[in-house]
Amino acid sequence: MTRFLRSQNFRDVLDIVGLLVGTICLAGAVLCLCVAPDILAAIADDHPVAMARQHLLAGR
């Protein structure tokens, strides 16, 4: 078992797994940067303070 853990094949597999995990995390971060502003804007539009301000400005 110790011999397998020290083998080059095992280290190569760990490198590939690390590359895949890193790629998935990077893709998730980019997706969050692209989608988060739209989600936050939608939440802000439905906020009671924003709705009251729109109602007040519409009455003027």
N, C-alpha and C positions, 0 to 999 in steps of 0.2 A: 504494500500500500504506500509506504513512504517513497518507494522508487517511482511509483506512478505520479505522486504529487510533485516530484522533482523533475519529471520528464518534460521535454520540450513541447510535446503534444498538449499536455495539460496547460502549460503556460500560454500556448497559442489559443486554446479554447477560452481561457480566461480573458485574453486580449480581445477576442471576437465578441464575447459577451459584454465586456466593458464598452466596446465600440457601439454595439447595438443599444445598450442602455443609455449611453451618452447621446446618441442620435435621437432616440425617442424623447429624451428630456429636452433636448434643444428644439425639436419640432413642437413639443408641447409649450415651451416658453414663447416661441414665435407665434403660435396660434393664440395664446393668451394675450400677447401684445396687439394682435390684429383684431381680436373679438372683444376684448374687455372694454374699450371705449364705447362701443355700441350698446353693450349691456348696461354700463354705468349711465349712459345718457337716457336709456329707456327707464331705468329706475328713477333718475332725477326728474323726468317728465311726469311720472306718476306720484311724486312726492306731494304730500298735502300742502306744504308751504308753496311749492311751485304752482300747484293748482289754484290756491287762494290768490296768489299774485296775478295769475292770468285772469282770474275772475274779476279782480279789482281793476286791472288795467283795461279789461273789456268794457267795464262800466263807465269809464271816463269819456 
